[in-house]
Amino acid sequence: MKIEIITNDNKGLKSELTPLYNLVKRNEENFLHREPRLKEFIVELRNSALLALRANRGNSSKYILSDDGQSIKLIITSLSQPDVDTICQLASKEIENIKHELDE
């Protein structure tokens, strides 16, 4: 499974995101057991004041499962640059939600 982390304008942050990559990697086998067709897991980090304010908090997260079951996209949106621990906490919460949805 391909794991990709996308940041919008945080070139310096990318090197600090190893814990996030490792979090997804640790769950890779679990995802593939639940959805054998899964080929790609994308984590997109966005800094967007408008989207974060609409969510009524500084950080928000959501995920999108492709219709064919081959891709999962996890989107983490923040008002300002969150620290890596906060990003990992949000990702961990959504990973658990994804597991529950794949079990249904």
C-alpha positions in Angstrom: 0.0 0.0 0.0 1.3 3.4 -0.9 1.3 5.9 1.9 1.6 9.6 1.0 1.6 12.7 3.2 0.7 16.0 1.5 1.3 19.4 3.0 0.2 22.6 1.4 3.0 25.0 2.2 5.0 23.5 5.0 8.1 22.2 3.4 10.0 22.3 6.7 7.2 20.3 8.4 7.5 17.3 6.1 10.7 16.1 7.6 9.0 16.2 11.1 6.1 14.0 10.1 7.8 10.6 10.5 5.6 9.8 13.5 2.5 10.4 11.3 3.9 8.1 8.6 4.7 5.5 11.2 1.2 5.7 12.6 -0.3 4.9 9.3 2.3 2.2 8.5 1.5 0.4 11.9 -2.1 0.2 10.8 -1.4 -0.9 7.2 -1.8 -4.6 7.8 -5.0 -3.9 9.7 -6.4 -1.8 6.8 -5.5 -4.5 4.2 -7.1 -7.2 6.3 -10.4 -5.2 6.3 -10.1 -4.0 2.7 -7.8 -6.1 0.5 -8.3 -3.8 -2.5 -6.7 -0.9 -0.7 -3.8 0.5 -2.6 -3.3 4.0 -1.3 -3.6 6.0 1.9 -3.2 9.7 1.6 -2.9 12.1 4.5 -3.4 15.8 3.5 -2.5 18.5 5.9 -4.2 21.9 5.2 -3.8 25.2 6.9 -7.0 27.1 6.3 -8.5 29.7 8.6 -11.8 29.6 6.8 -12.3 25.8 6.9 -11.1 25.6 10.5 -13.4 28.4 11.6 -16.4 26.7 9.9 -15.6 23.6 11.9 -15.9 25.8 14.9 -12.5 24.9 16.3 -8.8 25.2 15.5 -8.3 21.8 14.1 -10.6 19.4 12.3 -10.2 16.1 10.5 -12.3 13.9 8.1 -11.7 11.0 5.8 -12.9 9.9 2.4 -13.1 6.3 1.3 -13.1 5.8 -2.5 -16.1 4.0 -3.9 -13.9 1.2 -5.3 -12.2 0.6 -1.9 -8.7 1.3 -3.3 -8.0 4.6 -1.6 -8.4 6.4 1.7 -7.8 10.1 2.1 -7.5 11.6 5.5 -7.7 15.4 5.6 -6.5 17.4 8.7 -7.3 21.1 8.6 -6.0 23.6 11.1 -6.2 27.3 11.7 -2.5 27.6 12.4 0.4 25.2 12.1 -0.3 22.4 14.7 2.4 20.4 16.3 3.1 16.9 15.2 1.6 15.4 18.3 -1.7 17.2 17.6 -1.6 16.0 14.0 -1.0 12.4 15.2 -3.8 12.5 17.7 -6.3 13.7 15.1 -5.1 11.1 12.6 -5.3 8.3 15.3 -8.9 9.3 16.0 -9.8 9.1 12.3 -8.0 5.9 11.8 -10.2 4.3 14.4 -13.3 5.7 12.7 -12.0 4.3 9.4 -11.6 0.9 10.9 -15.1 0.9 12.2 -16.5 1.9 8.8 -14.5 -0.8 7.0 -16.0 -3.3 9.5 -19.5 -2.5 8.6 
